[in-house]
Amino acid sequence: MVFQQNGSGEQKIAGLKRYGGDLFEVEVYCIDEILPPVLDDTSAYLPQSLSCQLVLDFLRHNDLSADLAALCLRHGIPVIASGKKISCQGLFTPPT
């Protein structure tokens, strides 16, 4: 499952579809609203539960990324968020 904000993951999604062919089933979750700098409650923007094997985080808002990582941790789903400057349990942030 890919989480993106305002098209931030479109190139990566296109690459997965182009080069992955039928190897991956890609579900995209888009958040395209203008958001305040701080989100105390992200429940209006993120799903309550997930059913997937891996999450790719291309969200730009750190509060969303942190809460997404916590949601995935509860469900035992690894999260890859390349280049992020945040640190949360279950969130893998390889350098870009």
C-alpha positions in Angstrom: 0.0 0.0 0.0 1.3 3.4 -0.9 0.4 6.6 1.0 1.0 9.8 -0.8 0.2 13.5 -0.3 -0.6 15.8 -3.2 0.9 13.4 -5.8 4.2 13.0 -3.9 4.5 9.3 -4.8 3.3 9.3 -8.4 6.7 8.6 -10.0 7.4 5.7 -7.6 3.9 4.3 -8.1 4.4 4.5 -11.9 7.7 2.7 -11.5 6.2 -0.1 -9.4 3.5 -0.6 -12.0 5.9 -0.4 -15.0 8.7 -2.5 -13.7 6.9 -4.7 -11.3 4.2 -5.8 -13.7 2.0 -8.4 -12.1 4.4 -9.0 -9.2 2.8 -6.3 -7.1 -0.7 -5.4 -6.2 -0.5 -1.7 -5.5 -3.2 0.1 -3.6 -2.8 3.9 -3.3 -4.1 6.0 -0.5 -4.1 9.7 -1.4 -4.4 12.7 1.0 -4.8 15.8 -1.2 -6.1 18.4 1.3 -4.3 21.5 2.6 -3.3 20.6 6.1 -2.3 22.8 9.1 1.4 22.6 10.2 0.4 20.5 13.3 -2.2 17.7 13.4 -3.1 16.6 16.9 -5.5 14.1 15.5 -4.8 12.4 12.2 -7.8 10.0 12.4 -9.7 12.0 9.8 -6.9 11.4 7.2 -5.7 7.9 7.9 -7.6 4.6 7.8 -8.5 2.8 11.0 -7.0 -0.5 9.9 -4.8 -1.9 7.1 -4.6 -5.1 5.3 -1.3 -5.3 3.3 2.2 -6.7 3.5 4.2 -3.4 3.2 3.5 0.3 3.4 5.4 2.9 1.4 5.2 6.4 3.0 5.4 9.3 0.6 3.5 11.6 3.0 4.9 15.1 3.5 3.4 15.8 6.9 5.4 14.4 9.8 2.4 14.0 12.0 0.7 11.8 9.4 3.9 9.7 8.9 4.3 9.2 12.7 0.7 8.1 13.1 0.9 5.9 10.0 4.0 4.2 11.4 2.1 3.6 14.8 -0.9 2.2 12.9 1.3 -0.2 10.9 3.2 -1.2 14.0 -0.1 -2.3 15.6 -0.9 -4.4 12.6 2.7 -5.8 12.2 3.2 -4.1 8.8 6.7 -2.7 8.0 6.8 0.9 6.7 9.5 2.3 4.3 9.7 6.1 4.3 12.9 7.0 2.3 14.7 10.1 3.2 12.4 11.0 6.2 14.1 12.8 9.1 11.8 11.3 11.7 12.3 8.2 13.8 9.5 5.9 15.0 9.4 2.3 15.9 8.6 0.2 12.8 9.6 3.0 10.4 12.5 2.3 8.1 14.1 5.5 6.6 16.8 4.5 4.2 18.8 7.4 2.7 17.8 8.6 -0.8 
